[in-house]
Amino acid sequence: MFALLAVLVYVLAIGIPIGLLYRYQSQRWFWHAVAIAAALAVGFVPTPPEWKGAALDLAFGFFFVVLMVWGIGGFVVMPHHHREKHA
């Protein structure tokens, strides 16, 4: 059961930022850079020994993947600029 939950959580962690990028396009470049920096901070933060457990590892992994996919995806997906045609 836990393996299925982990797969579901990580599929959501990849799907949510991809859906947001598809719907709202890329934002300013520095927001995506901040997301990558925050993902690295979440990934490297040491957790106290009493917090060790599968649920916390899953939560930290979820936030790491969401921030990293959104951050990198913002640099890959360029915003569509609509040009107005002049007469």
PDB file of N, CA, C and O in Angstrom:
ATOM      1  N   MET A   1       0.815  -1.195   0.000  1.00  0.00           N
ATOM      2  CA  MET A   1       0.000   0.000   0.000  1.00  0.00           C
ATOM      3  C   MET A   1       0.858   1.258   0.000  1.00  0.00           C
ATOM      4  O   MET A   1       0.535   2.232  -0.681  1.00  0.00           O
ATOM      5  N   PHE A   2       1.961   1.241   0.770  1.00  0.00           N
ATOM      6  CA  PHE A   2       2.800   2.431   0.829  1.00  0.00           C
ATOM      7  C   PHE A   2       3.469   2.715  -0.511  1.00  0.00           C
ATOM      8  O   PHE A   2       3.647   3.876  -0.879  1.00  0.00           O
ATOM      9  N   ALA A   3       3.838   1.677  -1.239  1.00  0.00           N
ATOM     10  CA  ALA A   3       4.458   1.886  -2.544  1.00  0.00           C
ATOM     11  C   ALA A   3       3.477   2.548  -3.506  1.00  0.00           C
ATOM     12  O   ALA A   3       3.866   3.431  -4.270  1.00  0.00           O
ATOM     13  N   LEU A   4       2.230   2.141  -3.478  1.00  0.00           N
ATOM     14  CA  LEU A   4       1.221   2.754  -4.332  1.00  0.00           C
ATOM     15  C   LEU A   4       0.983   4.208  -3.941  1.00  0.00           C
ATOM     16  O   LEU A   4       0.791   5.059  -4.810  1.00  0.00           O
ATOM     17  N   LEU A   5       0.993   4.497  -2.651  1.00  0.00           N
ATOM     18  CA  LEU A   5       0.834   5.872  -2.179  1.00  0.00           C
ATOM     19  C   LEU A   5       2.015   6.730  -2.619  1.00  0.00           C
ATOM     20  O   LEU A   5       1.826   7.880  -3.018  1.00  0.00           O
ATOM     21  N   ALA A   6       3.217   6.194  -2.552  1.00  0.00           N
ATOM     22  CA  ALA A   6       4.397   6.944  -2.982  1.00  0.00           C
ATOM     23  C   ALA A   6       4.327   7.256  -4.478  1.00  0.00           C
ATOM     24  O   ALA A   6       4.650   8.368  -4.897  1.00  0.00           O
ATOM     25  N   VAL A   7       3.912   6.291  -5.271  1.00  0.00           N
ATOM     26  CA  VAL A   7       3.778   6.522  -6.711  1.00  0.00           C
ATOM     27  C   VAL A   7       2.725   7.592  -6.976  1.00  0.00           C
ATOM     28  O   VAL A   7       2.938   8.471  -7.811  1.00  0.00           O
ATOM     29  N   LEU A   8       1.613   7.532  -6.292  1.00  0.00           N
ATOM     30  CA  LEU A   8       0.552   8.521  -6.467  1.00  0.00           C
ATOM     31  C   LEU A   8       1.023   9.924  -6.078  1.00  0.00           C
ATOM     32  O   LEU A   8       0.743  10.894  -6.782  1.00  0.00           O
ATOM     33  N   VAL A   9       1.729  10.028  -4.970  1.00  0.00           N
ATOM     34  CA  VAL A   9       2.211  11.327  -4.509  1.00  0.00           C
ATOM     35  C   VAL A   9       3.198  11.919  -5.507  1.00  0.00           C
ATOM     36  O   VAL A   9       3.135  13.113  -5.803  1.00  0.00           O
ATOM     37  N   TYR A  10       4.105  11.105  -6.028  1.00  0.00           N
ATOM     38  CA  TYR A  10       5.090  11.639  -6.958  1.00  0.00           C
ATOM     39  C   TYR A  10       4.496  11.920  -8.337  1.00  0.00           C
ATOM     40  O   TYR A  10       4.969  12.820  -9.031  1.00  0.00           O
ATOM     41  N   VAL A  11       3.490  11.186  -8.743  1.00  0.00           N
ATOM     42  CA  VAL A  11       2.790  11.521  -9.991  1.00  0.00           C
ATOM     43  C   VAL A  11       2.078  12.862  -9.839  1.00  0.00           C
ATOM     44  O   VAL A  11       2.093  13.682 -10.757  1.00  0.00           O
ATOM     45  N   LEU A  12       1.463  13.085  -8.696  1.00  0.00           N
ATOM     46  CA  LEU A  12       0.847  14.393  -8.429  1.00  0.00           C
ATOM     47  C   LEU A  12       1.894  15.493  -8.356  1.00  0.00           C
ATOM     48  O   LEU A  12       1.659  16.608  -8.822  1.00  0.00           O
ATOM     49  N   ALA A  13       3.045  15.187  -7.776  1.00  0.00           N
ATOM     50  CA  ALA A  13       4.104  16.184  -7.652  1.00  0.00           C
ATOM     51  C   ALA A  13       4.645  16.597  -9.013  1.00  0.00           C
ATOM     52  O   ALA A  13       5.122  17.720  -9.167  1.00  0.00           O
ATOM     53  N   ILE A  14       4.580  15.729  -9.983  1.00  0.00           N
ATOM     54  CA  ILE A  14       5.011  16.079 -11.333  1.00  0.00           C
ATOM     55  C   ILE A  14       3.852  16.695 -12.112  1.00  0.00           C
ATOM     56  O   ILE A  14       4.064  17.613 -12.903  1.00  0.00           O
ATOM     57  N   GLY A  15       2.644  16.209 -11.903  1.00  0.00           N
ATOM     58  CA  GLY A  15       1.492  16.674 -12.664  1.00  0.00           C
ATOM     59  C   GLY A  15       1.026  18.069 -12.293  1.00  0.00           C
ATOM     60  O   GLY A  15       0.604  18.828 -13.166  1.00  0.00           O
ATOM     61  N   ILE A  16       1.091  18.422 -11.026  1.00  0.00           N
ATOM     62  CA  ILE A  16       0.614  19.739 -10.592  1.00  0.00           C
ATOM     63  C   ILE A  16       1.412  20.869 -11.243  1.00  0.00           C
ATOM     64  O   ILE A  16       0.798  21.756 -11.837  1.00  0.00           O
ATOM     65  N   PRO A  17       2.748  20.886 -11.166  1.00  0.00           N
ATOM     66  CA  PRO A  17       3.454  22.002 -11.817  1.00  0.00           C
ATOM     67  C   PRO A  17       3.342  21.990 -13.343  1.00  0.00           C
ATOM     68  O   PRO A  17       3.326  23.052 -13.967  1.00  0.00           O
ATOM     69  N   ILE A  18       3.266  20.807 -13.949  1.00  0.00           N
ATOM     70  CA  ILE A  18       3.088  20.762 -15.395  1.00  0.00           C
ATOM     71  C   ILE A  18       1.732  21.338 -15.773  1.00  0.00           C
ATOM     72  O   ILE A  18       1.622  22.075 -16.753  1.00  0.00           O
ATOM     73  N   GLY A  19       0.698  21.006 -15.005  1.00  0.00           N
ATOM     74  CA  GLY A  19      -0.623  21.576 -15.250  1.00  0.00           C
ATOM     75  C   GLY A  19      -0.646  23.084 -15.061  1.00  0.00           C
ATOM     76  O   GLY A  19      -1.274  23.800 -15.840  1.00  0.00           O
ATOM     77  N   LEU A  20       0.037  23.571 -14.026  1.00  0.00           N
ATOM     78  CA  LEU A  20       0.100  25.015 -13.806  1.00  0.00           C
ATOM     79  C   LEU A  20       0.871  25.722 -14.911  1.00  0.00           C
ATOM     80  O   LEU A  20       0.485  26.809 -15.341  1.00  0.00           O
ATOM     81  N   LEU A  21       1.950  25.118 -15.370  1.00  0.00           N
ATOM     82  CA  LEU A  21       2.693  25.720 -16.472  1.00  0.00           C
ATOM     83  C   LEU A  21       1.876  25.716 -17.752  1.00  0.00           C
ATOM     84  O   LEU A  21       1.937  26.667 -18.531  1.00  0.00           O
ATOM     85  N   TYR A  22       1.116  24.660 -17.974  1.00  0.00           N
ATOM     86  CA  TYR A  22       0.275  24.598 -19.170  1.00  0.00           C
ATOM     87  C   TYR A  22      -0.829  25.646 -19.108  1.00  0.00           C
ATOM     88  O   TYR A  22      -1.127  26.297 -20.110  1.00  0.00           O
ATOM     89  N   ARG A  23      -1.433  25.811 -17.941  1.00  0.00           N
ATOM     90  CA  ARG A  23      -2.567  26.730 -17.800  1.00  0.00           C
ATOM     91  C   ARG A  23      -2.144  28.190 -17.758  1.00  0.00           C
ATOM     92  O   ARG A  23      -2.748  29.028 -18.428  1.00  0.00           O
ATOM     93  N   TYR A  24      -1.114  28.505 -16.977  1.00  0.00           N
ATOM     94  CA  TYR A  24      -0.749  29.901 -16.745  1.00  0.00           C
ATOM     95  C   TYR A  24       0.531  30.336 -17.447  1.00  0.00           C
ATOM     96  O   TYR A  24       0.929  31.495 -17.334  1.00  0.00           O
ATOM     97  N   GLN A  25       1.178  29.436 -18.165  1.00  0.00           N
ATOM     98  CA  GLN A  25       2.440  29.718 -18.862  1.00  0.00           C
ATOM     99  C   GLN A  25       3.548  30.009 -17.847  1.00  0.00           C
ATOM    100  O   GLN A  25       3.344  29.921 -16.636  1.00  0.00           O
ATOM    101  N   SER A  26       4.697  30.350 -18.361  1.00  0.00           N
ATOM    102  CA  SER A  26       5.859  30.616 -17.525  1.00  0.00           C
ATOM    103  C   SER A  26       5.742  32.017 -16.922  1.00  0.00           C
ATOM    104  O   SER A  26       5.207  32.930 -17.550  1.00  0.00           O
ATOM    105  N   GLN A  27       6.240  32.172 -15.717  1.00  0.00           N
ATOM    106  CA  GLN A  27       6.255  33.475 -15.053  1.00  0.00           C
ATOM    107  C   GLN A  27       7.620  34.125 -15.286  1.00  0.00           C
ATOM    108  O   GLN A  27       8.385  33.677 -16.140  1.00  0.00           O
ATOM    109  N   ARG A  28       7.915  35.156 -14.546  1.00  0.00           N
ATOM    110  CA  ARG A  28       9.225  35.802 -14.675  1.00  0.00           C
ATOM    111  C   ARG A  28      10.319  34.813 -14.315  1.00  0.00           C
ATOM    112  O   ARG A  28      10.101  33.923 -13.493  1.00  0.00           O
ATOM    113  N   TRP A  29      11.485  34.954 -14.914  1.00  0.00           N
ATOM    114  CA  TRP A  29      12.562  33.981 -14.748  1.00  0.00           C
ATOM    115  C   TRP A  29      13.017  33.870 -13.303  1.00  0.00           C
ATOM    116  O   TRP A  29      13.394  32.784 -12.863  1.00  0.00           O
ATOM    117  N   PHE A  30      12.992  34.980 -12.544  1.00  0.00           N
ATOM    118  CA  PHE A  30      13.527  34.917 -11.183  1.00  0.00           C
ATOM    119  C   PHE A  30      12.636  34.105 -10.249  1.00  0.00           C
ATOM    120  O   PHE A  30      13.129  33.563  -9.259  1.00  0.00           O
ATOM    121  N   TRP A  31      11.328  34.006 -10.536  1.00  0.00           N
ATOM    122  CA  TRP A  31      10.468  33.166  -9.700  1.00  0.00           C
ATOM    123  C   TRP A  31      10.829  31.694  -9.878  1.00  0.00           C
ATOM    124  O   TRP A  31      10.758  30.916  -8.927  1.00  0.00           O
ATOM    125  N   HIS A  32      11.208  31.321 -11.068  1.00  0.00           N
ATOM    126  CA  HIS A  32      11.602  29.938 -11.309  1.00  0.00           C
ATOM    127  C   HIS A  32      12.981  29.654 -10.712  1.00  0.00           C
ATOM    128  O   HIS A  32      13.244  28.545 -10.246  1.00  0.00           O
ATOM    129  N   ALA A  33      13.852  30.653 -10.729  1.00  0.00           N
ATOM    130  CA  ALA A  33      15.151  30.495 -10.074  1.00  0.00           C
ATOM    131  C   ALA A  33      14.979  30.362  -8.562  1.00  0.00           C
ATOM    132  O   ALA A  33      15.673  29.571  -7.923  1.00  0.00           O
ATOM    133  N   VAL A  34      14.062  31.130  -7.993  1.00  0.00           N
ATOM    134  CA  VAL A  34      13.782  31.026  -6.555  1.00  0.00           C
ATOM    135  C   VAL A  34      13.193  29.651  -6.224  1.00  0.00           C
ATOM    136  O   VAL A  34      13.501  29.080  -5.178  1.00  0.00           O
ATOM    137  N   ALA A  35      12.353  29.124  -7.106  1.00  0.00           N
ATOM    138  CA  ALA A  35      11.775  27.795  -6.886  1.00  0.00           C
ATOM    139  C   ALA A  35      12.856  26.720  -6.893  1.00  0.00           C
ATOM    140  O   ALA A  35      12.810  25.795  -6.082  1.00  0.00           O
ATOM    141  N   ILE A  36      13.820  26.830  -7.790  1.00  0.00           N
ATOM    142  CA  ILE A  36      14.921  25.865  -7.820  1.00  0.00           C
ATOM    143  C   ILE A  36      15.760  25.978  -6.559  1.00  0.00           C
ATOM    144  O   ILE A  36      16.147  24.961  -5.983  1.00  0.00           O
ATOM    145  N   ALA A  37      16.048  27.202  -6.117  1.00  0.00           N
ATOM    146  CA  ALA A  37      16.815  27.393  -4.890  1.00  0.00           C
ATOM    147  C   ALA A  37      16.055  26.855  -3.675  1.00  0.00           C
ATOM    148  O   ALA A  37      16.654  26.254  -2.783  1.00  0.00           O
ATOM    149  N   ALA A  38      14.744  27.069  -3.640  1.00  0.00           N
ATOM    150  CA  ALA A  38      13.938  26.552  -2.533  1.00  0.00           C
ATOM    151  C   ALA A  38      13.895  25.031  -2.554  1.00  0.00           C
ATOM    152  O   ALA A  38      13.916  24.396  -1.499  1.00  0.00           O
ATOM    153  N   ALA A  39      13.835  24.444  -3.738  1.00  0.00           N
ATOM    154  CA  ALA A  39      13.849  22.988  -3.839  1.00  0.00           C
ATOM    155  C   ALA A  39      15.167  22.422  -3.319  1.00  0.00           C
ATOM    156  O   ALA A  39      15.180  21.413  -2.613  1.00  0.00           O
ATOM    157  N   LEU A  40      16.261  23.067  -3.668  1.00  0.00           N
ATOM    158  CA  LEU A  40      17.554  22.603  -3.156  1.00  0.00           C
ATOM    159  C   LEU A  40      17.648  22.785  -1.647  1.00  0.00           C
ATOM    160  O   LEU A  40      18.227  21.948  -0.955  1.00  0.00           O
ATOM    161  N   ALA A  41      17.082  23.870  -1.135  1.00  0.00           N
ATOM    162  CA  ALA A  41      17.077  24.076   0.318  1.00  0.00           C
ATOM    163  C   ALA A  41      16.248  23.005   1.018  1.00  0.00           C
ATOM    164  O   ALA A  41      16.656  22.485   2.056  1.00  0.00           O
ATOM    165  N   VAL A  42      15.096  22.676   0.461  1.00  0.00           N
ATOM    166  CA  VAL A  42      14.256  21.623   1.043  1.00  0.00           C
ATOM    167  C   VAL A  42      14.961  20.272   0.960  1.00  0.00           C
ATOM    168  O   VAL A  42      14.860  19.453   1.873  1.00  0.00           O
ATOM    169  N   GLY A  43      15.669  20.049  -0.132  1.00  0.00           N
ATOM    170  CA  GLY A  43      16.358  18.777  -0.311  1.00  0.00           C
ATOM    171  C   GLY A  43      17.545  18.588   0.606  1.00  0.00           C
ATOM    172  O   GLY A  43      17.865  17.462   0.989  1.00  0.00           O
ATOM    173  N   PHE A  44      18.204  19.682   0.964  1.00  0.00           N
ATOM    174  CA  PHE A  44      19.403  19.580   1.782  1.00  0.00           C
ATOM    175  C   PHE A  44      19.185  19.884   3.261  1.00  0.00           C
ATOM    176  O   PHE A  44      20.128  19.795   4.048  1.00  0.00           O
ATOM    177  N   VAL A  45      17.969  20.238   3.655  1.00  0.00           N
ATOM    178  CA  VAL A  45      17.730  20.571   5.060  1.00  0.00           C
ATOM    179  C   VAL A  45      17.849  19.302   5.913  1.00  0.00           C
ATOM    180  O   VAL A  45      17.253  18.274   5.591  1.00  0.00           O
ATOM    181  N   PRO A  46      18.616  19.382   6.992  1.00  0.00           N
ATOM    182  CA  PRO A  46      18.721  18.205   7.862  1.00  0.00           C
ATOM    183  C   PRO A  46      17.486  18.122   8.774  1.00  0.00           C
ATOM    184  O   PRO A  46      17.089  19.114   9.385  1.00  0.00           O
ATOM    185  N   THR A  47      16.910  16.971   8.852  1.00  0.00           N
ATOM    186  CA  THR A  47      15.740  16.787   9.703  1.00  0.00           C
ATOM    187  C   THR A  47      16.179  16.235  11.059  1.00  0.00           C
ATOM    188  O   THR A  47      17.125  15.450  11.124  1.00  0.00           O
ATOM    189  N   PRO A  48      15.516  16.626  12.124  1.00  0.00           N
ATOM    190  CA  PRO A  48      15.853  16.085  13.441  1.00  0.00           C
ATOM    191  C   PRO A  48      15.604  14.572  13.485  1.00  0.00           C
ATOM    192  O   PRO A  48      14.740  14.060  12.773  1.00  0.00           O
ATOM    193  N   PRO A  49      16.358  13.871  14.314  1.00  0.00           N
ATOM    194  CA  PRO A  49      16.204  12.406  14.374  1.00  0.00           C
ATOM    195  C   PRO A  49      14.801  11.952  14.780  1.00  0.00           C
ATOM    196  O   PRO A  49      14.352  10.893  14.342  1.00  0.00           O
ATOM    197  N   GLU A  50      14.110  12.723  15.598  1.00  0.00           N
ATOM    198  CA  GLU A  50      12.771  12.308  16.012  1.00  0.00           C
ATOM    199  C   GLU A  50      11.739  12.497  14.906  1.00  0.00           C
ATOM    200  O   GLU A  50      10.615  12.008  15.023  1.00  0.00           O
ATOM    201  N   TRP A  51      12.101  13.193  13.846  1.00  0.00           N
ATOM    202  CA  TRP A  51      11.188  13.379  12.723  1.00  0.00           C
ATOM    203  C   TRP A  51      11.349  12.316  11.652  1.00  0.00           C
ATOM    204  O   TRP A  51      10.609  12.318  10.668  1.00  0.00           O
ATOM    205  N   LYS A  52      12.290  11.419  11.820  1.00  0.00           N
ATOM    206  CA  LYS A  52      12.546  10.403  10.792  1.00  0.00           C
ATOM    207  C   LYS A  52      11.323   9.517  10.623  1.00  0.00           C
ATOM    208  O   LYS A  52      10.754   9.022  11.596  1.00  0.00           O
ATOM    209  N   GLY A  53      10.938   9.329   9.390  1.00  0.00           N
ATOM    210  CA  GLY A  53       9.782   8.482   9.101  1.00  0.00           C
ATOM    211  C   GLY A  53       9.417   8.569   7.636  1.00  0.00           C
ATOM    212  O   GLY A  53       9.851   9.470   6.917  1.00  0.00           O
ATOM    213  N   ALA A  54       8.625   7.631   7.216  1.00  0.00           N
ATOM    214  CA  ALA A  54       8.256   7.565   5.810  1.00  0.00           C
ATOM    215  C   ALA A  54       7.361   8.731   5.387  1.00  0.00           C
ATOM    216  O   ALA A  54       7.487   9.236   4.272  1.00  0.00           O
ATOM    217  N   ALA A  55       6.466   9.156   6.262  1.00  0.00           N
ATOM    218  CA  ALA A  55       5.538  10.233   5.902  1.00  0.00           C
ATOM    219  C   ALA A  55       6.283  11.551   5.694  1.00  0.00           C
ATOM    220  O   ALA A  55       5.985  12.289   4.755  1.00  0.00           O
ATOM    221  N   LEU A  56       7.232  11.846   6.547  1.00  0.00           N
ATOM    222  CA  LEU A  56       7.980  13.093   6.392  1.00  0.00           C
ATOM    223  C   LEU A  56       8.880  13.035   5.161  1.00  0.00           C
ATOM    224  O   LEU A  56       9.027  14.032   4.454  1.00  0.00           O
ATOM    225  N   ASP A  57       9.475  11.891   4.905  1.00  0.00           N
ATOM    226  CA  ASP A  57      10.281  11.741   3.699  1.00  0.00           C
ATOM    227  C   ASP A  57       9.430  11.934   2.441  1.00  0.00           C
ATOM    228  O   ASP A  57       9.875  12.541   1.467  1.00  0.00           O
ATOM    229  N   LEU A  58       8.225  11.421   2.472  1.00  0.00           N
ATOM    230  CA  LEU A  58       7.312  11.579   1.350  1.00  0.00           C
ATOM    231  C   LEU A  58       6.899  13.041   1.177  1.00  0.00           C
ATOM    232  O   LEU A  58       6.800  13.523   0.049  1.00  0.00           O
ATOM    233  N   ALA A  59       6.659  13.748   2.274  1.00  0.00           N
ATOM    234  CA  ALA A  59       6.270  15.158   2.199  1.00  0.00           C
ATOM    235  C   ALA A  59       7.423  16.018   1.669  1.00  0.00           C
ATOM    236  O   ALA A  59       7.217  16.868   0.803  1.00  0.00           O
ATOM    237  N   PHE A  60       8.632  15.797   2.188  1.00  0.00           N
ATOM    238  CA  PHE A  60       9.778  16.557   1.703  1.00  0.00           C
ATOM    239  C   PHE A  60      10.046  16.239   0.234  1.00  0.00           C
ATOM    240  O   PHE A  60      10.369  17.138  -0.542  1.00  0.00           O
ATOM    241  N   GLY A  61       9.917  14.987  -0.151  1.00  0.00           N
ATOM    242  CA  GLY A  61      10.101  14.608  -1.548  1.00  0.00           C
ATOM    243  C   GLY A  61       9.072  15.254  -2.453  1.00  0.00           C
ATOM    244  O   GLY A  61       9.391  15.691  -3.559  1.00  0.00           O
ATOM    245  N   PHE A  62       7.820  15.315  -1.973  1.00  0.00           N
ATOM    246  CA  PHE A  62       6.755  15.949  -2.747  1.00  0.00           C
ATOM    247  C   PHE A  62       7.085  17.414  -3.007  1.00  0.00           C
ATOM    248  O   PHE A  62       7.015  17.870  -4.149  1.00  0.00           O
ATOM    249  N   PHE A  63       7.443  18.157  -1.963  1.00  0.00           N
ATOM    250  CA  PHE A  63       7.745  19.575  -2.136  1.00  0.00           C
ATOM    251  C   PHE A  63       8.999  19.792  -2.977  1.00  0.00           C
ATOM    252  O   PHE A  63       9.065  20.737  -3.763  1.00  0.00           O
ATOM    253  N   PHE A  64       9.984  18.928  -2.815  1.00  0.00           N
ATOM    254  CA  PHE A  64      11.190  19.031  -3.630  1.00  0.00           C
ATOM    255  C   PHE A  64      10.859  18.852  -5.114  1.00  0.00           C
ATOM    256  O   PHE A  64      11.300  19.644  -5.946  1.00  0.00           O
ATOM    257  N   VAL A  65      10.096  17.830  -5.443  1.00  0.00           N
ATOM    258  CA  VAL A  65       9.776  17.556  -6.843  1.00  0.00           C
ATOM    259  C   VAL A  65       8.880  18.651  -7.426  1.00  0.00           C
ATOM    260  O   VAL A  65       9.094  19.078  -8.561  1.00  0.00           O
ATOM    261  N   VAL A  66       7.889  19.108  -6.673  1.00  0.00           N
ATOM    262  CA  VAL A  66       7.008  20.178  -7.167  1.00  0.00           C
ATOM    263  C   VAL A  66       7.813  21.432  -7.480  1.00  0.00           C
ATOM    264  O   VAL A  66       7.674  22.003  -8.562  1.00  0.00           O
ATOM    265  N   LEU A  67       8.648  21.861  -6.550  1.00  0.00           N
ATOM    266  CA  LEU A  67       9.423  23.080  -6.765  1.00  0.00           C
ATOM    267  C   LEU A  67      10.438  22.920  -7.893  1.00  0.00           C
ATOM    268  O   LEU A  67      10.634  23.839  -8.688  1.00  0.00           O
ATOM    269  N   MET A  68      11.074  21.769  -7.962  1.00  0.00           N
ATOM    270  CA  MET A  68      12.090  21.562  -8.994  1.00  0.00           C
ATOM    271  C   MET A  68      11.464  21.474 -10.388  1.00  0.00           C
ATOM    272  O   MET A  68      11.999  22.048 -11.337  1.00  0.00           O
ATOM    273  N   VAL A  69      10.348  20.770 -10.524  1.00  0.00           N
ATOM    274  CA  VAL A  69       9.700  20.656 -11.837  1.00  0.00           C
ATOM    275  C   VAL A  69       9.158  22.012 -12.271  1.00  0.00           C
ATOM    276  O   VAL A  69       9.278  22.371 -13.442  1.00  0.00           O
ATOM    277  N   TRP A  70       8.565  22.772 -11.353  1.00  0.00           N
ATOM    278  CA  TRP A  70       8.052  24.083 -11.709  1.00  0.00           C
ATOM    279  C   TRP A  70       9.191  25.040 -12.052  1.00  0.00           C
ATOM    280  O   TRP A  70       9.080  25.834 -12.986  1.00  0.00           O
ATOM    281  N   GLY A  71      10.284  24.964 -11.296  1.00  0.00           N
ATOM    282  CA  GLY A  71      11.421  25.842 -11.559  1.00  0.00           C
ATOM    283  C   GLY A  71      12.084  25.552 -12.892  1.00  0.00           C
ATOM    284  O   GLY A  71      12.326  26.468 -13.678  1.00  0.00           O
ATOM    285  N   ILE A  72      12.379  24.293 -13.152  1.00  0.00           N
ATOM    286  CA  ILE A  72      13.019  23.937 -14.420  1.00  0.00           C
ATOM    287  C   ILE A  72      12.043  24.103 -15.581  1.00  0.00           C
ATOM    288  O   ILE A  72      12.429  24.554 -16.660  1.00  0.00           O
ATOM    289  N   GLY A  73      10.797  23.744 -15.365  1.00  0.00           N
ATOM    290  CA  GLY A  73       9.794  23.875 -16.422  1.00  0.00           C
ATOM    291  C   GLY A  73       9.577  25.311 -16.847  1.00  0.00           C
ATOM    292  O   GLY A  73       9.240  25.565 -18.004  1.00  0.00           O
ATOM    293  N   GLY A  74       9.761  26.253 -15.943  1.00  0.00           N
ATOM    294  CA  GLY A  74       9.613  27.659 -16.298  1.00  0.00           C
ATOM    295  C   GLY A  74      10.673  28.137 -17.263  1.00  0.00           C
ATOM    296  O   GLY A  74      10.430  29.038 -18.066  1.00  0.00           O
ATOM    297  N   PHE A  75      11.869  27.528 -17.186  1.00  0.00           N
ATOM    298  CA  PHE A  75      12.917  27.885 -18.128  1.00  0.00           C
ATOM    299  C   PHE A  75      12.748  27.163 -19.459  1.00  0.00           C
ATOM    300  O   PHE A  75      13.216  27.644 -20.491  1.00  0.00           O
ATOM    301  N   VAL A  76      12.090  26.024 -19.443  1.00  0.00           N
ATOM    302  CA  VAL A  76      11.890  25.249 -20.667  1.00  0.00           C
ATOM    303  C   VAL A  76      10.686  25.761 -21.442  1.00  0.00           C
ATOM    304  O   VAL A  76      10.748  25.900 -22.664  1.00  0.00           O
ATOM    305  N   VAL A  77       9.589  26.042 -20.739  1.00  0.00           N
ATOM    306  CA  VAL A  77       8.353  26.510 -21.370  1.00  0.00           C
ATOM    307  C   VAL A  77       8.407  28.027 -21.460  1.00  0.00           C
ATOM    308  O   VAL A  77       8.357  28.721 -20.445  1.00  0.00           O
ATOM    309  N   MET A  78       8.508  28.517 -22.642  1.00  0.00           N
ATOM    310  CA  MET A  78       8.560  29.963 -22.847  1.00  0.00           C
ATOM    311  C   MET A  78       7.146  30.510 -23.017  1.00  0.00           C
ATOM    312  O   MET A  78       6.287  29.838 -23.589  1.00  0.00           O
ATOM    313  N   PRO A  79       6.899  31.718 -22.526  1.00  0.00           N
ATOM    314  CA  PRO A  79       5.556  32.289 -22.682  1.00  0.00           C
ATOM    315  C   PRO A  79       5.266  32.617 -24.137  1.00  0.00           C
ATOM    316  O   PRO A  79       6.153  32.995 -24.902  1.00  0.00           O
ATOM    317  N   HIS A  80       4.008  32.463 -24.493  1.00  0.00           N
ATOM    318  CA  HIS A  80       3.574  32.769 -25.848  1.00  0.00           C
ATOM    319  C   HIS A  80       3.189  34.243 -25.918  1.00  0.00           C
ATOM    320  O   HIS A  80       2.279  34.694 -25.223  1.00  0.00           O
ATOM    321  N   HIS A  81       3.878  34.964 -26.743  1.00  0.00           N
ATOM    322  CA  HIS A  81       3.559  36.378 -26.921  1.00  0.00           C
ATOM    323  C   HIS A  81       2.697  36.525 -28.174  1.00  0.00           C
ATOM    324  O   HIS A  81       3.096  36.137 -29.272  1.00  0.00           O
ATOM    325  N   HIS A  82       1.534  37.082 -27.988  1.00  0.00           N
ATOM    326  CA  HIS A  82       0.635  37.293 -29.104  1.00  0.00           C
ATOM    327  C   HIS A  82       0.888  38.685 -29.667  1.00  0.00           C
ATOM    328  O   HIS A  82       0.796  39.688 -28.958  1.00  0.00           O
ATOM    329  N   ARG A  83       1.201  38.722 -30.925  1.00  0.00           N
ATOM    330  CA  ARG A  83       1.429  40.012 -31.575  1.00  0.00           C
ATOM    331  C   ARG A  83       0.142  40.473 -32.221  1.00  0.00           C
ATOM    332  O   ARG A  83      -0.570  39.704 -32.866  1.00  0.00           O
ATOM    333  N   GLU A  84      -0.131  41.729 -32.032  1.00  0.00           N
ATOM    334  CA  GLU A  84      -1.303  42.290 -32.679  1.00  0.00           C
ATOM    335  C   GLU A  84      -0.921  42.709 -34.096  1.00  0.00           C
ATOM    336  O   GLU A  84       0.138  43.290 -34.331  1.00  0.00           O
ATOM    337  N   LYS A  85      -1.801  42.402 -35.012  1.00  0.00           N
ATOM    338  CA  LYS A  85      -1.547  42.781 -36.395  1.00  0.00           C
ATOM    339  C   LYS A  85      -2.024  44.201 -36.613  1.00  0.00           C
ATOM    340  O   LYS A  85      -3.152  44.563 -36.276  1.00  0.00           O
ATOM    341  N   HIS A  86      -1.145  44.985 -37.179  1.00  0.00           N
ATOM    342  CA  HIS A  86      -1.498  46.368 -37.454  1.00  0.00           C
ATOM    343  C   HIS A  86      -1.994  46.486 -38.891  1.00  0.00           C
ATOM    344  O   HIS A  86      -1.547  45.763 -39.781  1.00  0.00           O
ATOM    345  N   ALA A  87      -2.905  47.392 -39.091  1.00  0.00           N
ATOM    346  CA  ALA A  87      -3.480  47.576 -40.419  1.00  0.00           C
ATOM    347  C   ALA A  87      -2.547  48.290 -41.343  1.00  0.00           C
ATOM    348  O   ALA A  87      -2.885  48.524 -42.503  1.00  0.00           O
TER     349      ALA A  87
END
